[in-house]
Amino acid sequence: MDIAQVRAFLAVAEELHFRRAAERLHMAQPPLTRMIKVLERELGTTLFDRNTRSVALTSSGQAMLEPARDVMEALRRATEAARSAERGEVGLVRIAFAGISTHPLVAMLARHVRSERPGIELELSSQNFALQAIQKLAKRETDIALGRWDGVPQGMSTQVVAADALVLAVPATHQLADSDEAHFAELLNERFVSLPPHEGSVLADRLRRLTQAQHFVPDVVQVAPDTQTALALVSAEVGCHLTLNSVAQNVSDPHVRFLAVAAQEASDLPDVHLRTAWRHDEHGPAVAAVLDILLGLVRVSPPEGG
């Protein structure tokens, strides 16, 4: 039994008239009659009692009616599911992100996807470091990455989704606490709280560059497991911590002050903007739809290639 036979059976069963059923199917009556006879022969049973005046369902035909309708409904759902996937209305999109500064954007993206594309499921994966997110993208273990990178592997496109800048967190009792900016040339004898050294860590790289430019090695007195802990240590007057303006905007600790890194010193460094990355050679309609929503949420620059 094939779909054409099921469709033909239903037309005759619902019309109980071969000519009207043939017109409904946009075909001639003789081929429809032959199709029903072939179906009956394959099933080994008679589906219709017919004579020159009337057509009626047999008990076998009556038993087949609802299952046949179920088949056609399943076909309709399958067809719509395929078309919805092609339109980017359904599907699974995996997003890997790193850093607490990405959390507000990820939350906002999730809300908009749920509202605008309810058939798309997001699989969110928080990483300790941005390098891990881009590695997952390179291994095709995620579809979209969010983080801060000085470069990405070939075959990826990136786009800025949030501008950012370096700031220095100092205790409120620090002699520079009331200053507008921090000059690393004046920080030779300062103690620093750092995040764990990790390949590809943008903040660790910037701290190294800033201190190296002033010809000293930072005195790292404690390594914190994450940014929240690092700022708690700053609040406790353990040391200073190089972080991001986007982090500072979400901290309300009265015992911590944030100073902009001196413009002249910061201008010699690569930026620390938050970016999204994706593989430009392979992503389906659902991924494209989520990217459209993401890039529509922020004011962004043109794609940077990869």
Secondary structure, 3 states (H helix, E strand, C coil): CCHHHHHHHHHHHHHCCHHHHHHHCCCCHHHHHHHHHHHHHHHCCCCEEECCCCEEECHHHHHHHHHHHHHHHHHHHHHHHHHHHHCCCEEEEEEEEECHHHHHHHHHHHHHHHHHCCEEEEEEEEECCHHHHHHHHHCCCCCEEEECCCCCCCCEEEEEEECCCEEEEEECCCCCCCCCEECHHHCCCCEEEECCCCCCCHHHHHHHHHHHHCCCCCEEEEECCCHHHHHHHHHCCCCEEEEEHHHHCCCCCCCEEEEEECHHHHCCCCCCCEEEEEECCCCCHHHHHHHHHHHHHCCCCCCCCC
